[in-house]
Amino acid sequence: MRRMLHVALVAGSLAVLCVMSGPLSIHPMRAQTIPQHHDRHERNEPVNLTQDAAASVRQLASRDAAERQRAAEELAWMADAEQRKMLDGYRLQEKNPRVRLALDWALYRIGKAEALYEVVRALNSARGEQAIGYLKLIENPDPLYNIMPRVNGNTQVKILEVLAHVGTDKTLEFIKPYMTSLDPRIADAAAFAEREINIRIAEPPASTPSRQRQVGQGSEEDATPPN
């Protein structure tokens, strides 16, 4: 009888220990390991994303178009070339034109040169101001020189507005023919660009930012110019 009582007490103690240890030993491990890899692979996301980039990538799947646009713009600022395939996929499935434009800008920023033509096309659309805002962030205006002769007058005026903001001494030589254009809008825009560039060149150089990247410098000949 005493032996049976001892066995019962031991069995009861083991049962209590199993109940107490279950949540502590099993569930926390699952919570730590599953989201880190499995969940990202389900979304075809690379597992080495930084925390900020990962948050932006998740927002690209949001139902809110404004959130998707903001996420694309944040990824454009990060300019992480490893995300090109992922951004290409979101660009193909995106229906909202403003979000598509933001994705085009992000793709250009990470090195897809032909995406710049999509941004330039948008200059002559309802998204013109959005496109100008992006192009004024361009670090090297040289790709715009190749596009300029291939677009209509309205788009040329917008590009000259951009060049007024980002142009260099090299731009001054490029815009000279446009200053004598028969279209007064183009001539005026070119003259304005010349003045703004000269003012900027005369100013003392600003301190160089610690984080600069040359992006979107792929071969322009591989891209199809806008109509």
C-alpha positions in Angstrom: 0.0 0.0 0.0 2.8 2.4 0.9 4.6 1.5 -2.4 1.4 2.3 -4.4 1.0 5.6 -2.6 4.6 6.6 -3.4 4.2 5.7 -7.2 1.0 7.8 -7.3 2.7 10.8 -5.7 5.6 10.6 -8.2 3.2 10.3 -11.2 1.3 13.3 -9.9 4.5 15.4 -9.6 5.5 14.5 -13.1 2.2 15.5 -14.5 2.4 18.9 -12.7 5.9 19.4 -14.1 4.7 18.6 -17.6 1.9 21.1 -17.4 4.2 23.8 -16.0 7.0 23.2 -18.5 4.9 22.8 -21.6 4.3 26.5 -22.4 7.8 27.4 -21.3 9.8 24.9 -23.3 7.8 24.6 -26.6 5.8 27.7 -27.4 8.5 30.4 -27.0 10.8 28.4 -29.4 8.1 28.3 -32.1 7.5 32.0 -31.7 11.2 32.8 -32.2 12.0 30.5 -35.1 9.1 30.4 -37.5 8.6 34.1 -38.3 12.3 34.7 -39.0 12.6 32.6 -42.1 9.4 30.7 -43.0 7.2 33.8 -43.1 9.5 35.8 -45.3 10.0 32.9 -47.7 6.2 32.7 -48.0 6.3 36.3 -49.3 9.4 35.7 -51.4 11.3 38.2 -49.3 15.0 37.9 -48.7 15.8 37.0 -45.1 18.7 39.5 -44.9 16.6 42.6 -45.1 17.2 45.4 -42.6 14.5 46.2 -40.2 13.4 49.3 -42.1 13.5 47.7 -45.5 11.5 44.7 -44.2 8.8 47.1 -42.9 8.7 48.9 -46.3 8.4 45.6 -48.2 5.5 44.5 -46.0 3.7 47.8 -46.8 3.9 47.1 -50.5 1.3 44.5 -49.9 -1.0 47.0 -48.1 -4.5 47.6 -49.4 -3.9 51.3 -48.9 -2.4 52.8 -52.1 -0.9 55.7 -50.2 0.9 53.3 -47.9 2.2 51.3 -50.9 3.4 54.5 -52.6 5.2 55.6 -49.4 6.8 52.2 -49.1 8.1 52.3 -52.7 9.6 55.8 -52.0 11.3 54.6 -48.9 12.8 51.7 -50.8 13.9 54.1 -53.5 15.8 56.1 -50.9 17.4 53.0 -49.5 18.5 52.1 -53.1 19.2 48.4 -52.2 20.0 46.7 -55.5 19.2 43.3 -53.9 15.5 44.2 -54.0 15.3 44.6 -57.8 13.6 41.3 -58.5 11.1 41.9 -55.7 10.3 45.4 -56.9 9.9 44.2 -60.5 7.3 41.7 -59.3 5.3 44.3 -57.4 5.5 46.7 -60.4 4.0 44.1 -62.7 1.0 43.5 -60.4 0.4 47.1 -59.3 -2.8 48.7 -60.6 -2.6 52.2 -59.0 -0.8 54.6 -61.4 0.8 56.7 -58.6 2.2 53.6 -56.9 3.4 52.3 -60.3 5.3 55.5 -60.8 6.8 55.3 -57.3 8.0 51.8 -58.1 9.5 52.9 -61.4 11.5 55.5 -59.5 12.6 52.9 -57.0 13.7 50.6 -59.8 15.7 53.4 -61.4 17.3 54.2 -58.1 18.5 50.6 -57.8 20.0 50.5 -61.2 17.3 49.7 -63.8 18.1 52.5 -66.3 15.1 51.9 -68.5 12.7 52.7 -65.6 13.7 56.3 -66.0 11.8 56.5 -69.2 8.6 55.6 -67.3 9.2 58.4 -64.9 9.8 60.9 -67.7 6.6 59.7 -69.5 4.6 60.6 -66.4 5.8 64.3 -66.7 3.1 64.8 -69.3 0.3 63.2 -67.3 -1.8 63.8 -64.2 1.2 62.6 -62.2 3.5 65.3 -63.5 4.2 66.9 -60.2 5.0 63.5 -58.6 7.4 62.7 -61.4 9.1 66.1 -61.2 9.6 65.6 -57.5 11.4 62.3 -58.1 13.5 63.7 -60.9 14.7 66.6 -58.8 16.3 64.0 -56.6 18.4 62.6 -59.4 22.1 62.6 -58.6 23.4 62.7 -62.2 21.4 64.5 -64.9 23.3 63.0 -67.8 20.6 60.3 -68.6 18.1 63.1 -69.2 20.2 64.5 -72.1 19.6 61.3 -74.1 15.9 61.5 -73.5 15.4 65.2 -74.2 15.4 65.2 -78.0 13.0 62.3 -78.1 10.0 63.7 -76.2 7.4 66.3 -77.0 7.5 70.0 -76.2 5.5 69.7 -73.0 7.8 67.1 -71.6 10.9 69.1 -72.7 9.6 72.0 -70.7 9.3 69.8 -67.6 12.7 68.3 -68.1 14.2 71.8 -68.3 12.5 72.6 -65.0 14.2 69.6 -63.5 17.6 70.6 -65.1 17.2 74.0 -63.5 17.3 72.3 -60.2 19.9 69.5 -60.8 21.9 70.7 -63.8 25.7 71.2 -63.8 28.1 73.2 -65.9 27.9 70.4 -68.5 24.1 71.1 -68.7 24.7 74.7 -69.7 26.2 73.5 -73.0 23.5 71.0 -73.5 20.5 73.4 -73.1 21.9 76.2 -75.5 20.0 75.0 -78.5 16.8 75.0 -76.6 17.3 78.7 -75.7 16.6 79.6 -79.3 13.6 77.2 -79.7 10.7 78.5 -81.8 8.5 77.3 -78.9 8.5 80.2 -76.4 7.8 77.9 -73.5 10.9 75.8 -74.3 13.0 78.9 -74.8 11.9 80.5 -71.6 12.4 77.2 -69.6 15.9 76.9 -71.0 16.8 80.5 -70.1 15.4 79.9 -66.6 17.5 76.7 -66.3 20.6 78.6 -67.4 20.1 81.3 -64.8 19.4 78.8 -62.0 22.4 76.7 -62.8 24.8 79.7 -63.0 23.5 80.9 -59.6 24.1 77.5 -58.1 27.6 77.1 -59.7 28.6 80.5 -58.3 27.6 79.5 -54.7 30.2 77.9 -52.4 30.0 74.1 -52.5 27.9 72.5 -49.8 29.3 69.9 -47.5 29.3 66.4 -49.2 26.7 64.1 -47.7 28.1 61.0 -46.0 25.9 58.7 -47.9 25.9 59.1 -51.7 25.2 56.5 -54.3 25.4 56.6 -58.0 22.4 54.7 -59.2 20.5 54.1 -62.3 23.6 54.2 -64.4 22.8 51.3 -66.7 23.2 51.5 -70.4 20.7 54.0 -71.9 20.9 52.2 -75.3 19.2 49.2 -73.7 16.1 51.2 -72.9 13.2 52.2 -75.1 12.6 56.0 -75.1 9.2 57.4 -74.3 6.8 58.4 -77.1 
